[in-house]
Amino acid sequence: MAPRNGWNDYQKLVLNKLDDHSNSLEDLNKEVKSIRITDVPNLQVEIAMLKIKAGIWGAVAGAIPAALAVVYVWLQYSPAVAATVTK
């Protein structure tokens, strides 16, 4: 069969490029799998640690005003302080 307007050469080029793309996709797939295996679990652990730290800091930040309020109320209703204030 006679070549049709250079299609045979172009066909070889297209097939070669398809093979190159297939190889590139396989390499990318291997890299993604290795990232999933190594990096994703590490990131999950780091996120869990940050959540715990944020919870602790939030509890501390909430406890400070609560403690100050308790001290204020205690001082306001304490008999010793009330006697000092009324004199």
DAQUICOR-V797972 format. One record per backbone hydrogen bond with DSSP energy under -1.0 kcal/mol. CO is the residue of the C=O (numbers start at 0). NH is the residue of the N-H. If there is no record, write none. Layout:
BEGIN
co->CO nh->NH
co->CO nh->NH
END
This chain:
BEGIN
co->3 nh->6
co->5 nh->9
co->6 nh->10
co->7 nh->11
co->8 nh->12
co->9 nh->13
co->10 nh->14
co->11 nh->15
co->12 nh->16
co->13 nh->17
co->14 nh->18
co->15 nh->19
co->16 nh->20
co->17 nh->21
co->18 nh->22
co->19 nh->23
co->20 nh->24
co->21 nh->25
co->22 nh->26
co->23 nh->27
co->24 nh->28
co->25 nh->29
co->26 nh->30
co->27 nh->31
co->28 nh->32
co->29 nh->33
co->30 nh->34
co->31 nh->35
co->32 nh->36
co->33 nh->37
co->34 nh->38
co->34 nh->39
co->38 nh->42
co->39 nh->43
co->40 nh->44
co->41 nh->45
co->42 nh->46
co->43 nh->47
co->44 nh->48
co->45 nh->49
co->46 nh->50
co->47 nh->51
co->48 nh->52
co->49 nh->53
co->50 nh->54
co->51 nh->55
co->52 nh->56
co->53 nh->57
co->54 nh->58
co->55 nh->59
co->56 nh->60
co->57 nh->61
co->58 nh->62
co->59 nh->63
co->61 nh->65
co->62 nh->66
co->63 nh->67
co->64 nh->68
co->65 nh->69
co->66 nh->70
co->67 nh->71
co->68 nh->72
co->69 nh->73
co->70 nh->74
co->71 nh->75
co->72 nh->76
co->77 nh->81
co->78 nh->82
co->79 nh->83
co->80 nh->84
co->81 nh->85
END
